[in-house]
Amino acid sequence: MTAPLLAISGLTKAYPGVVANDSVSLDIAGGEVHALLGENGAGKSTLVKMIYGLVKPDSGTMTLHGAPFVPGEPRAARAAGVAMVFQHFSLFDALSVAENIALGMESPPPLRDLSRRIRDVSETYGLPLDPHRIVGDLSAGERQRVEILRCLLQNPRLLIMDEPTSVLTPQEVAILFQTLRKLAAEGVSILYISHKLEEIRTLCDRATILRQGRNVATCNPRETTAREMAEMMVGTTLDVTARPARAPGATALDITGLSLASPNRFGTALKNLHFTLAEGEILGIGGVAGNGQDELLAALSGELRSAPGAIRLKGRPVGALGPAARRRLGLLTAPEERLGHAAAPDMSLTENALMTGAEREGLMARGFISWAAAQDFAARIISRFDVRTPGPDTAARALSGGNLQKFVIGREVLQRPEVLIVNQPTWGVDAAAAVAIRQALLDLAADGAAILCISQDLDELMEIADRFGALNEGRLSDIRPTHALSLQEIGLMMGGAHGMEVAHA
């Protein structure tokens, strides 16, 4: 460790009704990989936004290289040597890698020169990338490389990374960690935000834990267990119920030869998918983002129609039915995109509860809405899933991502589905919320529901799923029992290896 590159003292930021950061102090040494941990709403996002110049603090100070650091905008932060890779990529699918990177530069060089620099830097840091490729044709892991290279071309001294491994295979995670260690060895400091605590233990030198806007602890992750860090984040003991052994029941969902074109130009077509899902079973579908997960959920939900016999719900063909008809039959879904797909941003939680629960919860009679019943349903979701919100009348967009995720999953679970399809159920939520959501899925399966869980979180799938398959370029690997799989085998399955290639990995 060297002297602090960035020192933060008493940083405070308040919004109406909430103090996002309450006198937060921490320091990041040169060449240090420093983790920032906390529940959803703990203040992580606000803190890094102040470091990056997106938000102005109410009080407190920052120094960078020992000099006062008061970035009024991201441009000023970048000029001072601070770069950030956001959780959500900001790339244009129709443009090339080089064109996307040029758009993020203040004074980009000619594209020929920039392309040469991209090749040089990408090879130096083990992130090979063709500057002429169209971004829409890239995998999620390759898109992240574009974002990282855009930062590295700025010669940063502090690199902020927000949930950087959420879209990567285990092999890609290993490559990323090699790159980050190389940067740290060259003196670059890294502020690393992640909910994956075992990754924190593997990569990071120190960890700062925020809770309710305050810095409550600093620890050495290599000497602290993931459970201990999670409990520091939430301020209480976490109760985790082990996945019970259970015998599968009758077939609830039968997928035979499901092939489907993607409505999105840069989407992925489904190619001859075959699998079954039994009552009381949780089937995990892994894969890097963009390999057909969204198309699979849309096909199963009824948003996209398929050949009549390709999807059977308890023996009944439902490929031609729409979402409402499938819901009446007991097939419910919770999509990945919270705002705009799973929830209407400007509608209240009561209205959002009504939209999918009207029939199954009896919230309408003779064409009239029972607003009292709808509000009661929303209140039950809020209470059962600990959704942090003023109440059912709050607009969906006012919730943090993690709290909205809890609401969306809770809304579907409380409707007692016979088959539930969930995409990324705990993406972006904190440790306590993830435990609660996973436990709710386990309880639902124990009651006999069939659950298909699509997730990029392999730890999650290994924890709750009975069987596992991987999507790659719209094709599904063989489905195998999770207890018989190694992480290496899973990575190969996600990368498109099948059959004997995986068996002898």
DARA-V345489 format. One record per residue. N is the residue number from 0. PSI is psi as a letter, one per 40 degrees, with the letter a starting at -180 (NA if undefined). Layout:
BEGIN
{{N | PSI} {N | PSI}}
END
This chain:
BEGIN
{{0 | i} {1 | a} {2 | i} {3 | h} {4 | d} {5 | h} {6 | h} {7 | h} {8 | h} {9 | f} {10 | h} {11 | h} {12 | h} {13 | i} {14 | i} {15 | h} {16 | e} {17 | i} {18 | h} {19 | d} {20 | h} {21 | g} {22 | f} {23 | h} {24 | h} {25 | i} {26 | i} {27 | h} {28 | i} {29 | h} {30 | e} {31 | i} {32 | h} {33 | h} {34 | i} {35 | h} {36 | i} {37 | i} {38 | i} {39 | h} {40 | e} {41 | e} {42 | e} {43 | d} {44 | d} {45 | d} {46 | d} {47 | d} {48 | d} {49 | d} {50 | d} {51 | e} {52 | e} {53 | d} {54 | i} {55 | h} {56 | i} {57 | d} {58 | i} {59 | i} {60 | i} {61 | i} {62 | i} {63 | h} {64 | f} {65 | e} {66 | i} {67 | h} {68 | h} {69 | g} {70 | h} {71 | e} {72 | i} {73 | d} {74 | d} {75 | d} {76 | d} {77 | d} {78 | d} {79 | e} {80 | e} {81 | h} {82 | i} {83 | h} {84 | h} {85 | i} {86 | d} {87 | h} {88 | i} {89 | g} {90 | i} {91 | h} {92 | d} {93 | e} {94 | i} {95 | i} {96 | d} {97 | d} {98 | d} {99 | d} {100 | d} {101 | d} {102 | d} {103 | e} {104 | i} {105 | d} {106 | g} {107 | i} {108 | i} {109 | i} {110 | d} {111 | d} {112 | d} {113 | d} {114 | d} {115 | d} {116 | d} {117 | d} {118 | d} {119 | d} {120 | d} {121 | d} {122 | d} {123 | d} {124 | e} {125 | f} {126 | g} {127 | h} {128 | h} {129 | h} {130 | e} {131 | e} {132 | i} {133 | h} {134 | d} {135 | e} {136 | e} {137 | i} {138 | i} {139 | d} {140 | d} {141 | d} {142 | d} {143 | d} {144 | d} {145 | d} {146 | d} {147 | d} {148 | d} {149 | d} {150 | d} {151 | d} {152 | e} {153 | e} {154 | f} {155 | i} {156 | d} {157 | h} {158 | h} {159 | h} {160 | h} {161 | h} {162 | f} {163 | e} {164 | e} {165 | e} {166 | e} {167 | i} {168 | i} {169 | d} {170 | d} {171 | d} {172 | d} {173 | d} {174 | d} {175 | d} {176 | d} {177 | d} {178 | d} {179 | d} {180 | d} {181 | d} {182 | d} {183 | d} {184 | d} {185 | e} {186 | e} {187 | h} {188 | i} {189 | h} {190 | h} {191 | h} {192 | h} {193 | i} {194 | e} {195 | g} {196 | d} {197 | d} {198 | d} {199 | d} {200 | d} {201 | d} {202 | d} {203 | i} {204 | d} {205 | i} {206 | h} {207 | h} {208 | h} {209 | i} {210 | h} {211 | f} {212 | e} {213 | i} {214 | h} {215 | e} {216 | i} {217 | h} {218 | i} {219 | h} {220 | d} {221 | e} {222 | e} {223 | h} {224 | i} {225 | d} {226 | d} {227 | d} {228 | d} {229 | d} {230 | d} {231 | d} {232 | d} {233 | e} {234 | f} {235 | i} {236 | h} {237 | h} {238 | h} {239 | h} {240 | h} {241 | i} {242 | h} {243 | i} {244 | h} {245 | i} {246 | h} {247 | i} {248 | a} {249 | i} {250 | h} {251 | d} {252 | h} {253 | h} {254 | h} {255 | h} {256 | f} {257 | h} {258 | h} {259 | h} {260 | i} {261 | h} {262 | e} {263 | h} {264 | d} {265 | e} {266 | a} {267 | h} {268 | i} {269 | h} {270 | g} {271 | f} {272 | h} {273 | h} {274 | i} {275 | i} {276 | h} {277 | i} {278 | h} {279 | e} {280 | i} {281 | h} {282 | h} {283 | h} {284 | h} {285 | a} {286 | i} {287 | i} {288 | i} {289 | e} {290 | e} {291 | e} {292 | d} {293 | d} {294 | d} {295 | d} {296 | d} {297 | d} {298 | d} {299 | d} {300 | d} {301 | e} {302 | d} {303 | h} {304 | i} {305 | i} {306 | i} {307 | d} {308 | e} {309 | d} {310 | h} {311 | h} {312 | h} {313 | f} {314 | e} {315 | h} {316 | h} {317 | e} {318 | d} {319 | e} {320 | i} {321 | i} {322 | d} {323 | d} {324 | d} {325 | d} {326 | d} {327 | d} {328 | e} {329 | e} {330 | h} {331 | i} {332 | i} {333 | h} {334 | i} {335 | d} {336 | h} {337 | d} {338 | h} {339 | d} {340 | d} {341 | d} {342 | i} {343 | h} {344 | d} {345 | e} {346 | i} {347 | i} {348 | d} {349 | d} {350 | d} {351 | d} {352 | d} {353 | d} {354 | d} {355 | e} {356 | e} {357 | d} {358 | d} {359 | d} {360 | e} {361 | f} {362 | e} {363 | i} {364 | h} {365 | f} {366 | e} {367 | h} {368 | h} {369 | g} {370 | d} {371 | d} {372 | d} {373 | d} {374 | d} {375 | d} {376 | d} {377 | d} {378 | d} {379 | d} {380 | d} {381 | d} {382 | d} {383 | d} {384 | e} {385 | f} {386 | h} {387 | h} {388 | i} {389 | d} {390 | i} {391 | e} {392 | e} {393 | i} {394 | i} {395 | d} {396 | e} {397 | e} {398 | i} {399 | i} {400 | d} {401 | d} {402 | d} {403 | d} {404 | d} {405 | d} {406 | d} {407 | d} {408 | d} {409 | d} {410 | d} {411 | d} {412 | d} {413 | e} {414 | e} {415 | g} {416 | i} {417 | d} {418 | h} {419 | h} {420 | h} {421 | h} {422 | h} {423 | f} {424 | d} {425 | f} {426 | h} {427 | e} {428 | i} {429 | i} {430 | d} {431 | d} {432 | d} {433 | d} {434 | d} {435 | d} {436 | d} {437 | d} {438 | d} {439 | d} {440 | d} {441 | d} {442 | d} {443 | d} {444 | d} {445 | d} {446 | e} {447 | e} {448 | i} {449 | h} {450 | h} {451 | h} {452 | h} {453 | h} {454 | i} {455 | e} {456 | g} {457 | d} {458 | d} {459 | d} {460 | d} {461 | d} {462 | d} {463 | d} {464 | i} {465 | d} {466 | i} {467 | i} {468 | i} {469 | h} {470 | h} {471 | h} {472 | f} {473 | e} {474 | i} {475 | h} {476 | i} {477 | i} {478 | h} {479 | i} {480 | h} {481 | d} {482 | e} {483 | e} {484 | i} {485 | i} {486 | d} {487 | d} {488 | d} {489 | d} {490 | d} {491 | d} {492 | d} {493 | d} {494 | e} {495 | e} {496 | i} {497 | i} {498 | b} {499 | d} {500 | d} {501 | d} {502 | d} {503 | e} {504 | NA}}
END
